[in-house]
Amino acid sequence: MAGVFGWVWLAVIIVPIYWVVITSLKPSNEYFTTNPLLPSTNPTFSAYQLVLENDFVRYFFNSVIVTLGTVVPAVLISFMAAFAIVRGSGRFLRFTNGFLLMGLAIPLQATIIPVYLMIIRLSLYDSLTALILPSIAFSIPLAVLVLSNFIRDVPNELFESMRLDGTSEWGTAWRLAFPLTRPAVATVSIYTGLQVWNGFLLPLVLTQSQDLRVLPLALWSFQGQYSVNVPAVLAAVVLSTLPILAFYIVGRRQLVSGLTAGFGK
Amino acid sequence: MSVSAATTRAPATAAPTSPPEHRSVKTGSVAWMALPALLFFAFFGGVPLVGVLVLSFTQWDGIGAISWLGVGNWTSVLADPVMWKALGLTFGIMIFSWLVQTPLALLLGVFTAGTQKYRAFLAVLYFLPLLMSAAAISIAYKALLDPNFGLAASLGIPWLVQNWLGSPTLVLFVVIFVLSWMYVPFHSLIYQGGVRQIPTTMYEAASIDGAGTVRQFFSITLPQLKYTVITSSTLMVVGSMTAFDLIFVLTGGGPGDATRVLALDMYLRGFRANQMGPASVIAVLIVLIGLGLAQLLQRLGGKDKTSSQMEGM
């Protein structure tokens, strides 16, 4: 039964995606007249050309900047915190751990109004930095949780021998724990990256310039602008998904484990 | 919440858990390393959480000065039928999404946990919605459901030709369907991980006792997945409560107020109607309901652990 259902669900997933792709390749006049499930007899990239001419490349790079600008610092400071929580003891670290665990339950949406106020007061409104700073903060709790679970698995003898060699804790963190937990670091980076790349609310609320749009926001405004040209709108959908799809093809195994890591049991 | 075995490179048995006093070092030497993360999260997560509570007692248009108001926002929001409708819609969509998504994700998780090559291939395709942004998915569905030129309309199947996004009743089915389309793959991944951790010996023993597939599912798989169900349900419930982007782009809350869920109500009051005070009241309500539901689900599962709301971001 699960087998039959598996194939039915495949259709549910694939038919809309197939329709989006073939429609994006249709000449805009053909869209209204041809069978929607059949590919165009004379497919064209003109819809793609239109999207690319409308600053798609700029939006793409905005997304790249915000994603990398979030992931790199978020993972590094989360790793440091996770290392301290695993290796250290005392009230301060217990409090930090508890506070960050509690933070897992704070939804971004619920804090957006004060975040907006703070970003204005910091004179960061309408900048890419305005997107990066809160994104870093909101990715920390899960990153610390996953990374500390992994660091705990590093055998104690390795830490001991580093200590006997006279290595500082700082050195132990980066020269022993970091390389050993690389799969977890990759996992956390990918998960955080995916969240930020697809994020919509922060860009919607914290930026307004057209120049500063990231891909999901650009897609939304493009849709309003070209609502009559459906193939162009769908070409924009495809183009916005392609980079992450390429990434998926390269790092599939890591991405799947990345998504399960924080939630699996 | 522990890390799945699949992602741990070291063999599961080779992870000695020595007593903490052996592992830990003097606090002063490592504690400072936790400081950047703590400060960052306290500043952009902790302070805003207190801030939203404070702002709920003030008057602010989003640009000008902020002035103290007292309980005025609370009394007006709690007396506002728009908020109560949004609250009802939020719970309705949450409950129906759960009812639709849980069995689907569970079945797919069990299905993809099998080892045949074609299942691995299917799992790759199931994964696609996870890569797309909510904005992209909503825009694709808006075009697809267009009553004049969308896929549904052009196929000529009578019951498919509906004004899906324009009818206050139908639009709710659409929202639940698209939410499921987007999130079932993620939850089936969680279930897949859960199923893979059930010892195969249990199934072998059951087979010897003559239990069929269905019996095995209800007597072994389902009970063994209890905590996975709790984890997934918590994420699902809280996630569907905070699913802002998808509904915002797909319907904008319409037609009328038909899909104006709490998160959308907050955005529209705050950033469209420039009433940050009442919007903050809604935000506080979202936090309280989210925390309450997460707690409730953990209690039901008889296991206390903090859950994440990352999904809704």
Interface residues (C-beta under 8 A of the other chain):
Chain A: M1 A2 G3 F5 G6 W7 W9 L10 V12 I13 I14 V15 P16 I17 W19 V20 T23 Y31 F32 N35 P36 L37 I77 S78 M80 A81 F83 A84 I85 V86 R87 G88 S89 G90 F92 L93 T96 F99 L100 L101 M102 G103 L104 A105 I106 P107 L108 Q109 A110 T111 I112 I113 P114 V115 Y116 L117 M118 L133 P134 I136 A137 F138 I140 P141 L142 V144 L145 V146 N149 F150 R152 D153 P155 N156 F159 R163 S168 E169 W170 A173 P183 A184 T187 L194 Q195 W197 N198 G199 F200 L201 V205 L215 P216 L217 L219 W220 Q223 V230 V233 L234 A236 V237 S240 T241 I244 L245 Y248 R252 V256 S257 G258 L259 T260 A261 G262 F263 G264 K265
Chain B: M1 S2 V3 S4 A6 T7 T8 R9 A10 A14 A15 P16 T17 S18 P20 E21 H22 R23 S24 V25 K26 T27 S29 V30 A31 W32 M33 A34 P36 A37 L38 F40 F41 A42 F43 F44 G45 G46 V47 P48 L49 G51 V52 L55 W60 G62 L104 L107 L108 V110 F111 T112 R119 L122 V124 L125 Y126 F127 L128 P129 L130 L131 M132 S133 A134 A135 A136 I139 A140 Y141 K142 A143 L144 D146 F149 G150 L151 S154 L155 W181 V184 P185 F186 L189 I190 Q192 G193 G194 Q197 Y227 T228 T231 S232 L235 V238 M241 T242 F244 D245 F248 V249 A263 M266 Y267 G270 F271 M276 A279 S280 A283 V284 I286 V287 G290 L291 A294 T306 S307 S308 Q309 M310 G312 M313
